[in-house]
Structure formats: C-alpha cells, structure tokens
Amino acid sequence: MVKESKTRPTLPRPKRDRKAPTRKKGGVSTEGLRDGRLVMRVQQSLNDLVDIRARERGESRSRFIERLLVAFLQADPRNPELDAWGRVLTDGPTLSKAHDAVRFGAAWAKFVALNESLLGFKPPDRWLDEPSDFVARQMGAYVADPDEDD
C-alpha cells in the first residue's frame, strides 16, 4: 500500500514589476553600494581562464577582476588610498613625494617594475610631475583653496 502524497499544488507566483525600485531610498545608506558598471568584451578563452582562477579562489568572476584592478591601482604611489572594494579613502596620494621622498621613490620603483614585468611598459618619468591633487581634480571632487594663488 502506497501513502498518498501530502504535497500542495504549486500556485503561480505574482510577477514583480521589473521597473520598480527594489530598495527604499529613505533612510538607507548607499555608501556601501556599488554604483559603477564596467563592461568589457574579451576573448572566450580569457573569460574561461578568469572563471577558472576565480572559482579556485571561491570568488565570483566580477569580484576576482575587481580585486585585480584594486591591487594594481594600489601599487601606484600617485593614487589615493583605496579600500579593498576600490573606494577612495584619502584626498591625495598615500605617500607624499615631499615628506616621504625615499618611501615614495621605493614605491615608484616597485610600480615601474610591476608595469614592466606584467605589461611590458615602462611608465614615463614625466608622470612623476603630476600634482598631488591630480586625481581629485579629475574625479571632480576638487574644491579650490581660496587662499591659493594660481
């Protein structure tokens, strides 16, 4: 003798309006949310290789690529300090060329070696002439000091 099944019939789920926002705007901090999107077209074999290496680290492909980009940008001593997700934490470079000249020079030498070994490209020395507020100006976060003379 076979028992009768106790499963309930499945009912159709109500459809969600895809255009409606999924998060409430009022009172919710958006600081931790990623709001930029980077889209790339790559060869399928490169895509497969990134999938393999991301999977072996237990990460998504997106997070793996994000970590690669953040690590490379953190290696450039001209960049402001970044957290693990790529958010800018400081106004200017982590190392000051004026106050920490020796540390900045060592970090620059490591960055040049990294570029040469990975990309076959030697960053030109004229990049060192970049003002300390260059990144802030380019990002649109720069506010001119009224006491500063041009």
Rosetta constraint file for C-alpha pairs under 8 A:
AtomPair CA 24 CA 28 HARMONIC 6.88 0.50
AtomPair CA 42 CA 46 HARMONIC 6.57 0.50
AtomPair CA 42 CA 47 HARMONIC 6.62 0.50
AtomPair CA 43 CA 47 HARMONIC 6.37 0.50
AtomPair CA 44 CA 48 HARMONIC 6.11 0.50
AtomPair CA 45 CA 49 HARMONIC 6.19 0.50
AtomPair CA 46 CA 50 HARMONIC 6.17 0.50
AtomPair CA 47 CA 51 HARMONIC 6.20 0.50
AtomPair CA 48 CA 52 HARMONIC 6.26 0.50
AtomPair CA 49 CA 53 HARMONIC 6.27 0.50
AtomPair CA 50 CA 54 HARMONIC 5.95 0.50
AtomPair CA 50 CA 61 HARMONIC 6.52 0.50
AtomPair CA 50 CA 64 HARMONIC 7.96 0.50
AtomPair CA 51 CA 55 HARMONIC 5.96 0.50
AtomPair CA 51 CA 60 HARMONIC 7.76 0.50
AtomPair CA 51 CA 61 HARMONIC 5.69 0.50
AtomPair CA 52 CA 56 HARMONIC 6.29 0.50
AtomPair CA 53 CA 57 HARMONIC 6.56 0.50
AtomPair CA 54 CA 58 HARMONIC 6.27 0.50
AtomPair CA 54 CA 59 HARMONIC 5.14 0.50
AtomPair CA 54 CA 60 HARMONIC 5.91 0.50
AtomPair CA 54 CA 61 HARMONIC 5.46 0.50
AtomPair CA 54 CA 64 HARMONIC 5.57 0.50
AtomPair CA 55 CA 59 HARMONIC 5.74 0.50
AtomPair CA 55 CA 60 HARMONIC 6.83 0.50
AtomPair CA 55 CA 61 HARMONIC 7.69 0.50
AtomPair CA 59 CA 63 HARMONIC 6.20 0.50
AtomPair CA 59 CA 64 HARMONIC 6.17 0.50
AtomPair CA 60 CA 64 HARMONIC 6.18 0.50
AtomPair CA 61 CA 65 HARMONIC 6.23 0.50
AtomPair CA 62 CA 66 HARMONIC 6.10 0.50
AtomPair CA 63 CA 67 HARMONIC 6.10 0.50
AtomPair CA 64 CA 68 HARMONIC 6.38 0.50
AtomPair CA 65 CA 69 HARMONIC 6.26 0.50
AtomPair CA 66 CA 70 HARMONIC 6.13 0.50
AtomPair CA 66 CA 85 HARMONIC 7.34 0.50
AtomPair CA 66 CA 86 HARMONIC 7.93 0.50
AtomPair CA 67 CA 71 HARMONIC 6.00 0.50
AtomPair CA 67 CA 84 HARMONIC 7.24 0.50
AtomPair CA 67 CA 85 HARMONIC 7.44 0.50
AtomPair CA 68 CA 72 HARMONIC 6.22 0.50
AtomPair CA 69 CA 73 HARMONIC 6.16 0.50
AtomPair CA 70 CA 74 HARMONIC 5.95 0.50
AtomPair CA 70 CA 82 HARMONIC 7.48 0.50
AtomPair CA 70 CA 84 HARMONIC 6.89 0.50
AtomPair CA 70 CA 85 HARMONIC 7.13 0.50
AtomPair CA 70 CA 86 HARMONIC 5.63 0.50
AtomPair CA 71 CA 75 HARMONIC 6.34 0.50
AtomPair CA 72 CA 76 HARMONIC 7.09 0.50
AtomPair CA 73 CA 79 HARMONIC 7.00 0.50
AtomPair CA 74 CA 79 HARMONIC 6.91 0.50
AtomPair CA 74 CA 81 HARMONIC 6.99 0.50
AtomPair CA 74 CA 82 HARMONIC 6.56 0.50
AtomPair CA 75 CA 107 HARMONIC 7.52 0.50
AtomPair CA 75 CA 110 HARMONIC 7.81 0.50
AtomPair CA 75 CA 111 HARMONIC 5.86 0.50
AtomPair CA 76 CA 107 HARMONIC 7.49 0.50
AtomPair CA 76 CA 108 HARMONIC 6.93 0.50
AtomPair CA 76 CA 111 HARMONIC 5.75 0.50
AtomPair CA 77 CA 93 HARMONIC 6.44 0.50
AtomPair CA 77 CA 94 HARMONIC 6.57 0.50
AtomPair CA 77 CA 95 HARMONIC 6.32 0.50
AtomPair CA 77 CA 104 HARMONIC 6.62 0.50
AtomPair CA 77 CA 107 HARMONIC 6.02 0.50
AtomPair CA 77 CA 108 HARMONIC 6.15 0.50
AtomPair CA 77 CA 111 HARMONIC 7.64 0.50
AtomPair CA 78 CA 93 HARMONIC 5.14 0.50
AtomPair CA 78 CA 94 HARMONIC 7.41 0.50
AtomPair CA 78 CA 95 HARMONIC 7.56 0.50
AtomPair CA 78 CA 132 HARMONIC 7.37 0.50
AtomPair CA 79 CA 92 HARMONIC 7.03 0.50
AtomPair CA 79 CA 93 HARMONIC 4.91 0.50
AtomPair CA 79 CA 94 HARMONIC 6.89 0.50
AtomPair CA 79 CA 135 HARMONIC 7.07 0.50
AtomPair CA 80 CA 88 HARMONIC 6.39 0.50
AtomPair CA 80 CA 89 HARMONIC 7.02 0.50
AtomPair CA 80 CA 90 HARMONIC 5.61 0.50
AtomPair CA 80 CA 91 HARMONIC 6.36 0.50
AtomPair CA 80 CA 92 HARMONIC 4.88 0.50
AtomPair CA 80 CA 93 HARMONIC 4.02 0.50
AtomPair CA 80 CA 94 HARMONIC 5.34 0.50
AtomPair CA 80 CA 135 HARMONIC 7.74 0.50
AtomPair CA 81 CA 88 HARMONIC 5.94 0.50
AtomPair CA 81 CA 89 HARMONIC 5.40 0.50
AtomPair CA 81 CA 90 HARMONIC 5.62 0.50
AtomPair CA 81 CA 92 HARMONIC 7.75 0.50
AtomPair CA 81 CA 93 HARMONIC 6.57 0.50
AtomPair CA 81 CA 94 HARMONIC 5.35 0.50
AtomPair CA 82 CA 86 HARMONIC 5.28 0.50
AtomPair CA 82 CA 87 HARMONIC 5.38 0.50
AtomPair CA 82 CA 88 HARMONIC 4.69 0.50
AtomPair CA 82 CA 89 HARMONIC 5.57 0.50
AtomPair CA 82 CA 90 HARMONIC 7.78 0.50
AtomPair CA 83 CA 87 HARMONIC 5.51 0.50
AtomPair CA 83 CA 88 HARMONIC 6.79 0.50
AtomPair CA 83 CA 89 HARMONIC 6.77 0.50
AtomPair CA 90 CA 94 HARMONIC 7.54 0.50
AtomPair CA 91 CA 133 HARMONIC 7.49 0.50
AtomPair CA 91 CA 136 HARMONIC 6.69 0.50
AtomPair CA 92 CA 132 HARMONIC 5.93 0.50
AtomPair CA 92 CA 133 HARMONIC 5.81 0.50
AtomPair CA 92 CA 135 HARMONIC 7.47 0.50
AtomPair CA 92 CA 136 HARMONIC 7.20 0.50
AtomPair CA 93 CA 132 HARMONIC 6.44 0.50
AtomPair CA 95 CA 100 HARMONIC 6.27 0.50
AtomPair CA 95 CA 103 HARMONIC 7.26 0.50
AtomPair CA 95 CA 104 HARMONIC 5.76 0.50
AtomPair CA 96 CA 100 HARMONIC 5.31 0.50
AtomPair CA 96 CA 101 HARMONIC 6.86 0.50
AtomPair CA 96 CA 104 HARMONIC 6.71 0.50
AtomPair CA 96 CA 132 HARMONIC 7.96 0.50
AtomPair CA 97 CA 101 HARMONIC 4.78 0.50
AtomPair CA 97 CA 104 HARMONIC 5.77 0.50
AtomPair CA 97 CA 105 HARMONIC 7.90 0.50
AtomPair CA 100 CA 104 HARMONIC 5.89 0.50
AtomPair CA 101 CA 105 HARMONIC 5.96 0.50
AtomPair CA 102 CA 106 HARMONIC 6.25 0.50
AtomPair CA 103 CA 107 HARMONIC 6.12 0.50
AtomPair CA 104 CA 108 HARMONIC 5.99 0.50
AtomPair CA 105 CA 109 HARMONIC 6.13 0.50
AtomPair CA 106 CA 110 HARMONIC 6.34 0.50
AtomPair CA 107 CA 111 HARMONIC 6.20 0.50
AtomPair CA 108 CA 112 HARMONIC 6.14 0.50
AtomPair CA 109 CA 113 HARMONIC 6.18 0.50
AtomPair CA 110 CA 114 HARMONIC 6.08 0.50
AtomPair CA 111 CA 115 HARMONIC 6.23 0.50
AtomPair CA 112 CA 116 HARMONIC 6.17 0.50
AtomPair CA 112 CA 122 HARMONIC 5.96 0.50
AtomPair CA 112 CA 123 HARMONIC 6.09 0.50
AtomPair CA 113 CA 117 HARMONIC 6.06 0.50
AtomPair CA 113 CA 122 HARMONIC 7.78 0.50
AtomPair CA 114 CA 118 HARMONIC 5.93 0.50
AtomPair CA 114 CA 119 HARMONIC 7.86 0.50
AtomPair CA 115 CA 119 HARMONIC 5.21 0.50
AtomPair CA 115 CA 120 HARMONIC 6.34 0.50
AtomPair CA 115 CA 121 HARMONIC 5.55 0.50
AtomPair CA 115 CA 122 HARMONIC 6.19 0.50
AtomPair CA 115 CA 123 HARMONIC 7.26 0.50
AtomPair CA 116 CA 120 HARMONIC 4.31 0.50
AtomPair CA 116 CA 121 HARMONIC 4.80 0.50
AtomPair CA 116 CA 122 HARMONIC 5.41 0.50
AtomPair CA 117 CA 121 HARMONIC 7.96 0.50
AtomPair CA 123 CA 127 HARMONIC 7.20 0.50
AtomPair CA 125 CA 129 HARMONIC 7.73 0.50
AtomPair CA 126 CA 130 HARMONIC 7.60 0.50
AtomPair CA 130 CA 134 HARMONIC 6.44 0.50
AtomPair CA 133 CA 137 HARMONIC 6.20 0.50
AtomPair CA 133 CA 142 HARMONIC 7.56 0.50
AtomPair CA 134 CA 138 HARMONIC 6.22 0.50
AtomPair CA 135 CA 139 HARMONIC 6.10 0.50
AtomPair CA 136 CA 140 HARMONIC 6.24 0.50
AtomPair CA 136 CA 141 HARMONIC 5.23 0.50
AtomPair CA 136 CA 142 HARMONIC 5.13 0.50
AtomPair CA 137 CA 141 HARMONIC 6.07 0.50
AtomPair CA 137 CA 142 HARMONIC 4.72 0.50
AtomPair CA 138 CA 142 HARMONIC 7.96 0.50
AtomPair CA 144 CA 148 HARMONIC 7.62 0.50
